[in-house]
Amino acid sequence: MKRVSIADLIPTKFALPAAAVAAVALAALASPIAARASELDLALPALDTSYSLFGTPVAGQTLLMIGLGVCVLGMLFGWTMYRQVKALPAHKSMTDVSNIIWETCKTYIIQQGRLLLVLEAFIAACMIYYFAVLQHQGPGKVLLILMWSVIGILGSYSVAWFGIRMNTYANSRTAFASLRGKPLPLYEIPLQAGMSIGVLLICVELIMMLVILLFVPREAAGASFIGFAIGESLGASALRIAGGIFTKIADIGSDLMKVVFRIKEDDPRNPGVIADCTGDNAGDSVGPTADGFETYGVTGVALITFIALAVMPEHKAHLLVWIFVMRILMIATSIIAFSVNGAIARSQNLGKDKIDFEAPLTSLVWTTSLLSIFVTFVVSRWMLADLGSGLWWKLSSIISCGTLAAALIPELTKVFTSSNSRHTREIVAATREGGASLTILSGMVAGNFSVFWKALAISGLLLGAYLFSLQGLSQFSPCRRSACPPRARGRSRSIPTDR
């Protein structure tokens, strides 16, 4: 196989005019000798792995099929939480206002659906041109990509719809529960709503990806994954951006009514109140829900792509099954941690007139994180110990660095935003004594300081994950340093010409 290096295509003289450099680069990109691969070319391995569970062999495909069942149970859990919140009592006047907000939200999200149809038409034209004309893919593969892009959009749109419906129920039920003067329901109801939305969107996402992995032919899986990623990214970006813009416009409109007509922002006589409440749901529910769905999906596609390209062929199936089992088990650990932490919080705070709302939320984050880390090590040892070289604890340690980041970032945020935070008290004092200018400066100082500590924590955990990756993981790559061609170990990249 003849190999041509980029260093051989592009002149090395730094004095070469910019126009010549651009011409050479374009020529290199257009040259037929340069081979470029994408997710379309991914060849997923046959999932013919087997594991021993208490002496009984269990096939990898069986584990993933069980995972489908876990996802269905997770969706039932989310639906149960939804029914429980909906069944909570609320005053008729509150439910009437809640229904008005929901009808306005429904009008908004239906309009968003129409926008997504137009965007999908444009993106579909671009995909047809790119894959059919430029990539010379057959009509079957192009239609497969388009079909999964539509499924991806529908996934983002459906979880956003569910999230905004759930929130409008939870809002009125929480408001009514506050009239009793007991703080515990004000913690439990919103948490039930959030848990319902979170578990359901993850389960819907995993079901779609497992369907591709288990039931779509291996040669078409790459196209399915790329179409799915394009669709969910398109849906999430539109819902996120439009929701953010809508909530700001509605908020400003309500503020202007307050200034011009001297009506308080939350006064029922202010016609901007409903628009403001709708905007809050659009910006803080629709956008983040669709965004969470998309983020969880594209990271999954990225992991599949990495395993398919950067792992030795004999280990690909093991790691693919393992990574999906990890993602499936996170559903179980989340539900278990939620149930245990909820029982503890209820036993500690039942009947109290005042509670620290941050304490049970903090304990929930840490309970979930520590339980996830424990399960990661235990299951990884069961599934990967036979591959040798301590692969199971190295990969588990890398995953745990990410889990710790998810637990540490809220802690660092709380240092600067908690009602008991010294930085918060400083901003309050600046507002009382120094006016708007000092308030802005104090807020900017606290914000920049918080970013510094978060960046430092993330950098440290990334460094830790990188150091774990240096502990012999290269032997599981098809391009180990001892096996790579000499040019691949140098500064230039080699491009195969026979594809």
C-alpha positions as a printed NumPy array, in Angstrom:
array([[  0.   ,   0.   ,   0.   ],
       [  1.568,   3.261,  -1.12 ],
       [  1.441,   6.038,   1.459],
       [  1.735,   9.742,   0.773],
       [  2.563,  12.127,   3.611],
       [  1.032,  15.576,   3.962],
       [  4.596,  16.781,   4.434],
       [  5.283,  15.569,   0.884],
       [  2.301,  17.464,  -0.516],
       [  2.816,  20.855,   1.169],
       [  6.067,  22.784,   0.688],
       [  8.017,  23.427,   3.861],
       [  9.362,  26.895,   3.073],
       [  7.806,  29.402,   5.382],
       [  8.338,  32.172,   2.826],
       [  5.873,  30.614,   0.367],
       [  3.173,  33.179,  -0.5  ],
       [ -0.204,  32.712,   1.156],
       [ -1.979,  32.224,  -2.162],
       [  0.334,  29.379,  -3.088],
       [ -0.172,  27.713,   0.284],
       [ -3.957,  27.9  ,  -0.173],
       [ -3.699,  26.472,  -3.685],
       [ -1.549,  23.555,  -2.551],
       [ -3.913,  22.83 ,   0.358],
       [ -6.959,  22.821,  -1.93 ],
       [ -5.159,  20.607,  -4.392],
       [ -4.294,  18.168,  -1.613],
       [ -7.913,  18.044,  -0.465],
       [ -9.214,  17.517,  -3.991],
       [ -6.582,  14.946,  -4.925],
       [ -7.975,  11.424,  -5.428],
       [ -4.937,   9.923,  -3.704],
       [ -6.034,  11.317,  -0.319],
       [ -8.382,   8.968,   1.466],
       [-10.792,  10.313,   4.028],
       [-13.048,   8.216,   6.226],
       [-16.079,   9.095,   8.252],
       [-18.729,   7.412,  10.382],
       [-20.201,   6.115,   7.112],
       [-17.199,   3.814,   6.791],
       [-17.417,   2.417,  10.309],
       [-17.63 ,  -1.355,  10.392],
       [-19.001,  -2.396,  13.763],
       [-17.884,  -5.82 ,  14.985],
       [-20.157,  -8.76 ,  15.574],
       [-21.233,  -8.678,  19.213],
       [-20.333, -12.327,  19.778],
       [-18.764, -11.838,  23.198],
       [-19.543, -14.024,  26.2  ],
       [-19.255, -13.449,  29.951],
       [-19.546, -15.767,  32.932],
       [-22.194, -14.776,  35.477],
       [-22.08 , -17.082,  38.514],
       [-20.754, -19.839,  36.273],
       [-23.407, -19.309,  33.603],
       [-22.25 , -17.958,  30.215],
       [-24.062, -14.791,  29.135],
       [-23.732, -13.475,  25.583],
       [-23.003,  -9.808,  24.928],
       [-26.139,  -9.449,  22.828],
       [-28.166, -10.899,  25.697],
       [-26.787,  -8.213,  28.023],
       [-27.788,  -5.501,  25.573],
       [-31.261,  -7.001,  25.167],
       [-31.576,  -6.955,  28.963],
       [-30.451,  -3.333,  28.708],
       [-33.43 ,  -2.623,  26.453],
       [-35.659,  -3.994,  29.183],
       [-33.937,  -1.781,  31.765],
       [-34.59 ,   1.237,  29.535],
       [-38.264,   0.329,  29.264],
       [-38.46 ,   0.021,  33.058],
       [-36.732,   3.388,  33.35 ],
       [-39.35 ,   4.949,  31.088],
       [-42.064,   3.408,  33.275],
       [-40.354,   4.934,  36.311],
       [-40.368,   8.355,  34.645],
       [-44.023,   7.942,  33.662],
       [-44.899,   6.889,  37.23 ],
       [-43.243,  10.031,  38.601],
       [-45.242,  12.043,  36.068],
       [-48.528,  10.468,  37.175],
       [-47.695,  11.024,  40.833],
       [-46.969,  14.724,  40.333],
       [-50.089,  15.156,  38.22 ],
       [-52.216,  13.518,  40.928],
       [-51.036,  15.934,  43.642],
       [-53.682,  18.417,  44.86 ],
       [-53.761,  22.023,  43.642],
       [-56.238,  24.877,  43.998],
       [-58.501,  25.445,  40.991],
       [-57.252,  28.992,  40.491],
       [-53.683,  27.674,  40.375],
       [-54.521,  24.908,  37.925],
       [-56.401,  27.433,  35.752],
       [-53.307,  29.643,  35.554],
       [-51.15 ,  26.559,  35.01 ],
       [-53.396,  25.447,  32.131],
       [-53.184,  28.9  ,  30.523],
       [-49.395,  28.733,  30.745],
       [-49.459,  25.194,  29.303],
       [-51.66 ,  26.204,  26.375],
       [-49.28 ,  29.065,  25.622],
       [-46.325,  26.719,  25.951],
       [-48.053,  24.246,  23.651],
       [-48.565,  26.97 ,  21.056],
       [-44.884,  27.811,  21.335],
       [-43.645,  24.241,  20.975],
       [-45.996,  23.521,  18.053],
       [-44.541,  26.561,  16.303],
       [-41.094,  25.212,  17.081],
       [-42.104,  21.933,  15.456],
       [-43.018,  23.788,  12.264],
       [-39.638,  25.513,  12.324],
       [-37.917,  22.156,  12.722],
       [-39.761,  20.828,   9.661],
       [-38.405,  23.701,   7.572],
       [-34.897,  23.246,   8.97 ],
       [-35.011,  19.512,   8.339],
       [-36.008,  20.143,   4.725],
       [-32.951,  22.367,   4.222],
       [-30.621,  19.982,   6.071],
       [-32.045,  17.02 ,   4.146],
       [-31.214,  18.765,   0.857],
       [-27.665,  19.366,   2.111],
       [-27.312,  15.737,   3.234],
       [-28.604,  14.416,  -0.085],
       [-26.135,  16.559,  -1.988],
       [-23.222,  15.673,   0.286],
       [-23.78 ,  11.932,   0.627],
       [-25.289,  11.181,  -2.792],
       [-23.366,  13.585,  -5.023],
       [-20.052,  14.18 ,  -3.249],
       [-19.683,  10.865,  -1.407],
       [-21.35 ,   8.764,  -4.154],
       [-23.479,   6.823,  -1.663],
       [-26.368,   4.74 ,  -2.912],
       [-29.991,   5.84 ,  -2.47 ],
       [-30.563,   3.194,   0.203],
       [-27.849,   4.522,   2.499],
       [-28.876,   8.139,   1.897],
       [-32.496,   7.326,   2.772],
       [-31.286,   5.509,   5.889],
       [-29.39 ,   8.607,   7.02 ],
       [-32.435,  10.798,   6.367],
       [-34.719,   8.414,   8.246],
       [-32.517,   8.353,  11.341],
       [-32.076,  12.13 ,  11.22 ],
       [-35.859,  12.467,  11.421],
       [-35.915,   9.99 ,  14.323],
       [-33.241,  12.056,  16.073],
       [-35.288,  15.24 ,  15.682],
       [-38.408,  13.489,  16.939],
       [-36.457,  12.271,  19.969],
       [-35.313,  15.771,  20.935],
       [-38.768,  17.204,  20.253],
       [-40.678,  14.53 ,  22.182],
       [-38.583,  14.778,  25.365],
       [-38.868,  18.579,  25.201],
       [-42.661,  18.274,  24.944],
       [-42.754,  15.882,  27.892],
       [-40.5  ,  18.157,  29.943],
       [-42.601,  21.274,  29.466],
       [-45.824,  19.375,  30.236],
       [-44.291,  17.95 ,  33.413],
       [-43.042,  21.349,  34.554],
       [-46.407,  23.067,  34.172],
       [-47.95 ,  20.376,  36.38 ],
       [-45.165,  20.62 ,  38.954],
       [-45.357,  24.429,  39.116],
       [-48.96 ,  24.612,  40.322],
       [-48.579,  21.615,  42.664],
       [-45.498,  23.123,  44.289],
       [-47.212,  26.498,  44.685],
       [-50.198,  24.884,  46.377],
       [-47.993,  22.753,  48.643],
       [-46.207,  25.907,  49.82 ],
       [-49.477,  27.156,  51.387],
       [-49.163,  24.486,  54.083],
       [-45.984,  26.113,  55.373],
       [-43.964,  22.884,  55.296],
       [-40.752,  22.987,  53.24 ],
       [-40.285,  19.272,  52.497],
       [-42.824,  19.091,  49.6  ],
       [-41.137,  22.12 ,  48.028],
       [-38.009,  19.995,  47.757],
       [-39.655,  16.711,  46.783],
       [-42.058,  17.827,  44.031],
       [-39.517,  19.647,  41.816],
       [-37.03 ,  16.82 ,  42.331],
       [-39.634,  14.259,  41.274],
       [-40.32 ,  16.283,  38.139],
       [-36.636,  16.623,  37.29 ],
       [-35.942,  12.947,  37.929],
       [-38.862,  11.943,  35.734],
       [-37.645,  14.065,  32.823],
       [-33.987,  13.058,  33.202],
       [-34.543,   9.315,  33.412],
       [-37.052,   9.293,  30.572],
       [-34.839,  11.231,  28.137],
       [-31.837,   8.98 ,  28.845],
       [-33.942,   5.844,  28.391],
       [-35.406,   7.082,  25.088],
       [-31.901,   7.915,  23.875],
       [-30.455,   4.541,  24.839],
       [-33.349,   2.612,  23.283],
       [-32.737,   4.309,  19.927],
       [-28.996,   3.628,  20.044],
       [-29.45 ,   0.024,  21.143],
       [-31.889,  -0.531,  18.297],
       [-29.212,   0.607,  15.843],
       [-26.562,  -1.518,  17.521],
       [-28.657,  -4.679,  17.763],
       [-31.045,  -4.656,  14.813],
       [-29.521,  -2.526,  12.061],
       [-27.07 ,  -4.432,   9.794],
       [-23.463,  -3.73 ,  10.768],
       [-22.558,  -2.216,   7.396],
       [-25.417,   0.301,   7.767],
       [-24.886,   1.131,  11.449],
       [-22.392,   3.92 ,  10.752],
       [-24.843,   5.717,   8.47 ],
       [-27.621,   5.253,  11.029],
       [-25.545,   6.717,  13.829],
       [-24.466,   9.736,  11.806],
       [-28.048,  10.44 ,  10.698],
       [-29.285,  10.099,  14.271],
       [-26.581,  12.462,  15.566],
       [-27.367,  15.066,  12.888],
       [-31.088,  14.955,  13.642],
       [-30.87 ,  15.226,  17.413],
       [-28.234,  17.975,  17.163],
       [-30.45 ,  19.963,  14.798],
       [-33.478,  19.583,  17.06 ],
       [-31.583,  20.449,  20.231],
       [-29.829,  23.491,  18.763],
       [-33.053,  24.976,  17.414],
       [-34.983,  24.348,  20.63 ],
       [-32.146,  25.587,  22.806],
       [-31.412,  28.796,  20.902],
       [-35.031,  29.694,  20.203],
       [-36.037,  28.943,  23.794],
       [-33.291,  31.164,  25.162],
       [-34.235,  34.046,  22.891],
       [-37.946,  33.64 ,  23.65 ],
       [-37.477,  33.711,  27.419],
       [-35.362,  36.872,  27.272],
       [-37.846,  38.699,  25.047],
       [-40.773,  37.698,  27.274],
       [-38.869,  38.705,  30.404],
       [-37.955,  42.105,  28.989],
       [-41.534,  42.655,  27.817],
       [-42.846,  41.993,  31.3  ],
       [-40.226,  44.331,  32.748],
       [-41.223,  47.089,  30.326],
       [-44.859,  46.765,  31.4  ],
       [-43.653,  47.155,  34.964],
       [-41.736,  50.339,  34.13 ],
       [-44.23 ,  51.989,  31.783],
       [-47.48 ,  51.23 ,  33.623],
       [-45.987,  50.877,  37.127],
       [-47.338,  47.346,  37.489],
       [-45.175,  44.808,  39.298],
       [-43.62 ,  42.115,  37.167],
       [-45.582,  39.277,  38.813],
       [-48.81 ,  41.235,  39.267],
       [-51.751,  39.369,  37.646],
       [-52.784,  42.65 ,  35.997],
       [-49.534,  42.633,  34.033],
       [-50.349,  40.964,  30.682],
       [-46.704,  40.007,  30.334],
       [-46.87 ,  37.57 ,  33.271],
       [-48.146,  34.612,  31.222],
       [-45.642,  35.311,  28.456],
       [-42.897,  35.54 ,  31.072],
       [-43.917,  32.225,  32.661],
       [-44.087,  30.629,  29.215],
       [-40.659,  32.011,  28.438],
       [-39.272,  30.576,  31.654],
       [-40.579,  27.143,  30.674],
       [-39.291,  27.513,  27.106],
       [-35.832,  28.65 ,  28.157],
       [-35.355,  26.543,  31.281],
       [-37.191,  23.365,  30.255],
       [-37.503,  22.873,  26.507],
       [-33.952,  23.92 ,  25.671],
       [-32.084,  22.05 ,  28.444],
       [-34.199,  18.901,  27.985],
       [-33.537,  18.692,  24.239],
       [-29.919,  19.663,  24.833],
       [-29.471,  16.903,  27.41 ],
       [-30.941,  14.382,  24.991],
       [-28.582,  15.507,  22.227],
       [-25.482,  15.629,  24.454],
       [-26.039,  12.113,  25.758],
       [-26.531,  10.853,  22.21 ],
       [-23.574,  12.443,  20.449],
       [-21.185,  11.378,  23.218],
       [-22.412,   7.839,  22.652],
       [-21.764,   8.139,  18.917],
       [-18.298,   9.533,  19.672],
       [-17.502,   6.572,  21.942],
       [-18.66 ,   4.09 ,  19.305],
       [-16.556,   5.848,  16.667],
       [-13.49 ,   5.817,  18.914],
       [-13.829,   2.122,  19.73 ],
       [-14.413,   1.215,  16.075],
       [-11.334,   3.131,  14.903],
       [ -8.817,   3.049,  17.751],
       [ -9.123,  -0.431,  19.29 ],
       [ -7.666,  -3.756,  18.181],
       [-10.253,  -5.782,  16.211],
       [-10.325,  -8.612,  18.753],
       [-11.259,  -6.193,  21.563],
       [-13.843,  -4.01 ,  19.811],
       [-16.878,  -6.125,  20.613],
       [-15.901,  -6.436,  24.295],
       [-15.511,  -2.683,  24.721],
       [-18.677,  -1.835,  22.784],
       [-20.763,  -4.127,  24.972],
       [-18.989,  -2.843,  28.086],
       [-19.564,   0.852,  27.333],
       [-23.282,   0.315,  26.711],
       [-23.633,  -1.787,  29.866],
       [-22.032,   1.115,  31.745],
       [-24.544,   3.571,  30.298],
       [-27.444,   1.236,  31.067],
       [-26.316,   0.708,  34.662],
       [-26.251,   4.458,  35.231],
       [-30.044,   4.385,  34.91 ],
       [-30.275,   1.852,  37.733],
       [-27.763,   3.679,  39.947],
       [-29.608,   6.982,  39.456],
       [-32.97 ,   5.508,  40.452],
       [-31.494,   3.671,  43.454],
       [-29.609,   6.754,  44.668],
       [-32.726,   8.907,  44.203],
       [-34.863,   6.492,  46.228],
       [-32.339,   6.026,  49.052],
       [-31.509,   9.717,  49.331],
       [-35.202,  10.64 ,  49.227],
       [-35.972,   8.278,  52.099],
       [-33.117,   9.681,  54.173],
       [-34.1  ,  13.298,  53.444],
       [-37.726,  12.587,  54.353],
       [-36.776,  10.941,  57.646],
       [-34.522,  13.883,  58.548],
       [-36.828,  16.74 ,  57.524],
       [-40.39 ,  15.481,  57.922],
       [-42.411,  17.86 ,  60.069],
       [-39.765,  20.585,  60.178],
       [-40.702,  24.196,  59.489],
       [-37.272,  25.096,  58.091],
       [-34.782,  22.959,  56.208],
       [-31.58 ,  23.514,  54.264],
       [-32.703,  22.848,  50.689],
       [-29.127,  22.524,  49.476],
       [-28.242,  19.661,  51.845],
       [-30.451,  16.895,  50.339],
       [-29.56 ,  17.979,  46.796],
       [-25.859,  17.859,  47.607],
       [-26.181,  14.448,  49.239],
       [-28.095,  13.188,  46.183],
       [-25.302,  14.247,  43.83 ],
       [-22.621,  12.588,  45.965],
       [-24.653,   9.454,  46.631],
       [-25.266,   8.987,  42.914],
       [-21.626,   9.702,  42.03 ],
       [-20.105,   7.36 ,  44.613],
       [-22.568,   4.58 ,  43.799],
       [-21.814,   4.99 ,  40.08 ],
       [-18.058,   4.793,  40.716],
       [-18.509,   1.642,  42.814],
       [-20.686,  -0.028,  40.164],
       [-18.246,   1.017,  37.426],
       [-15.321,  -0.765,  39.104],
       [-17.308,  -3.882,  40.006],
       [-18.901,  -4.409,  36.589],
       [-15.731,  -3.475,  34.693],
       [-13.78 ,  -6.092,  36.632],
       [-16.412,  -8.677,  35.736],
       [-16.492,  -7.796,  32.04 ],
       [-12.901,  -6.769,  31.252],
       [-10.649,  -8.677,  33.665],
       [-10.059, -11.433,  31.072],
       [ -8.477,  -8.911,  28.686],
       [ -5.547,  -8.574,  31.075],
       [ -3.088,  -5.738,  31.758],
       [ -5.384,  -4.239,  34.376],
       [ -7.576,  -2.755,  31.653],
       [-10.659,  -2.88 ,  33.887],
       [ -9.32 ,  -0.633,  36.651],
       [ -7.637,   1.781,  34.233],
       [-10.816,   2.417,  32.253],
       [-12.859,   2.537,  35.456],
       [-10.494,   5.165,  36.862],
       [-10.835,   7.277,  33.716],
       [-14.649,   7.096,  33.891],
       [-14.498,   7.949,  37.602],
       [-12.581,  11.147,  36.839],
       [-15.552,  12.299,  34.754],
       [-18.003,  11.239,  37.472],
       [-16.044,  13.215,  40.073],
       [-16.128,  16.248,  37.787],
       [-19.929,  16.053,  37.715],
       [-19.96 ,  16.037,  41.531],
       [-17.286,  18.7  ,  42.085],
       [-18.622,  21.331,  39.682],
       [-21.893,  21.822,  41.658],
       [-19.844,  22.056,  44.859],
       [-17.629,  24.771,  43.398],
       [-20.687,  26.54 ,  42.008],
       [-22.334,  26.475,  45.423],
       [-19.314,  28.227,  46.958],
       [-20.123,  31.284,  44.848],
       [-23.929,  31.112,  44.509],
       [-25.259,  29.632,  47.756],
       [-27.344,  31.902,  49.985],
       [-24.812,  31.141,  52.72 ],
       [-21.811,  31.911,  50.506],
       [-19.382,  34.667,  51.515],
       [-19.254,  35.826,  47.883],
       [-23.047,  36.149,  47.785],
       [-23.018,  38.219,  50.975],
       [-20.324,  40.46 ,  49.489],
       [-22.492,  41.16 ,  46.434],
       [-25.475,  41.944,  48.662],
       [-23.344,  44.348,  50.701],
       [-22.063,  45.975,  47.5  ],
       [-25.663,  46.463,  46.305],
       [-26.683,  48.126,  49.563],
       [-23.689,  50.396,  49.879],
       [-22.253,  51.034,  46.441],
       [-25.091,  50.98 ,  43.931],
       [-25.235,  49.352,  40.521],
       [-21.595,  49.886,  39.515],
       [-20.136,  48.206,  42.588],
       [-22.696,  45.392,  42.307],
       [-21.619,  44.652,  38.718],
       [-17.932,  44.731,  39.639],
       [-18.461,  42.478,  42.645],
       [-20.454,  40.01 ,  40.544],
       [-17.795,  39.949,  37.828],
       [-15.058,  39.275,  40.384],
       [-17.018,  36.389,  41.912],
       [-17.854,  34.989,  38.469],
       [-14.27 ,  35.066,  37.231],
       [-13.047,  33.558,  40.491],
       [-15.551,  30.697,  40.186],
       [-14.446,  29.97 ,  36.617],
       [-10.835,  29.769,  37.785],
       [-11.557,  27.069,  40.369],
       [-13.819,  25.086,  38.04 ],
       [-11.236,  25.186,  35.267],
       [ -8.549,  24.119,  37.726],
       [-10.656,  21.182,  38.927],
       [-11.502,  20.058,  35.388],
       [ -7.861,  20.397,  34.305],
       [ -6.708,  18.317,  37.269],
       [ -9.212,  15.552,  36.554],
       [ -8.346,  15.586,  32.845],
       [ -4.678,  15.277,  33.784],
       [ -5.518,  12.349,  36.055],
       [ -7.478,  10.625,  33.286],
       [ -4.606,  11.214,  30.868],
       [ -2.081,   9.71 ,  33.285],
       [ -4.281,   6.634,  33.673],
       [ -4.432,   6.348,  29.885],
       [ -0.641,   6.108,  29.77 ],
       [ -0.612,   2.955,  31.898],
       [ -0.413,   0.478,  29.038],
       [ -3.632,   1.224,  27.136],
       [ -1.679,   1.601,  23.881],
       [ -1.327,  -2.164,  23.588],
       [ -5.069,  -2.342,  22.855],
       [ -4.7  ,   0.018,  19.887],
       [ -3.995,  -1.277,  16.356],
       [ -1.327,   1.408,  16.019],
       [  0.964,   0.728,  18.954],
       [  4.194,   2.653,  18.799],
       [  6.145,  -0.499,  18.065],
       [  3.764,  -1.536,  15.26 ],
       [  3.122,   1.772,  13.5  ],
       [  4.903,   2.644,  10.271],
       [  7.936,   4.897,  10.866],
       [  6.284,   7.909,   9.201],
       [  3.215,   7.59 ,  11.492],
       [  5.465,   8.097,  14.524],
       [  6.869,  11.306,  13.172],
       [  5.441,  14.797,  13.041],
       [  3.731,  14.344,   9.674],
       [  0.606,  12.333,   9.07 ],
       [  0.42 ,   9.564,   6.519],
       [ -2.562,   9.152,   4.24 ],
       [ -3.272,   5.74 ,   2.645],
       [ -4.018,   5.943,  -1.075],
       [ -5.714,   2.63 ,  -1.784],
       [ -9.21 ,   3.327,  -0.426]])
